Amino acid sequence: MSTVEEPERGAGTGTIVEPTPQTTHGDGDHERFAHYVQKDKIMASAMDGTPVVALCGKVWVPGRDPKKYPVCPTCKEIYESMGSFGGGKDGKGGKGDK
């Protein structure tokens, strides 16, 4: 005959509650701007619907006219700092939509 031992009171048999993960990504400003993305990535996304990554780190599938939105300040700063390596006035790059 087996015996089952009862846990002592106060022995830590309570429920563990894990913290709720953070689901927002800032204050939503990324949704109000057009972002810089490599032109070839924009074209590939248009063909197969794969998400793109902007210079500022935003990930999304382009689908709106970027000319309707101001350029993301973070993307613009990064793009201008790239100089002849792919940004600035002489570099290559593309302005994706939001």
QUIPEBEL-V182271 format. One record per helix or strand of 2 or more residues. SS is the DSSP state (H for helix, E for strand). FROM is the first residue (numbers start at 0). TO is the last residue. If there is no record, write none. Layout:
# QUIPEBEL-V182271
SS/FROM/TO  SS/FROM/TO
This chain:
# QUIPEBEL-V182271
H/28/31  E/32/36  H/38/47  E/51/52  E/58/59  H/65/67  E/69/70  H/72/80  H/82/84  E/93/95
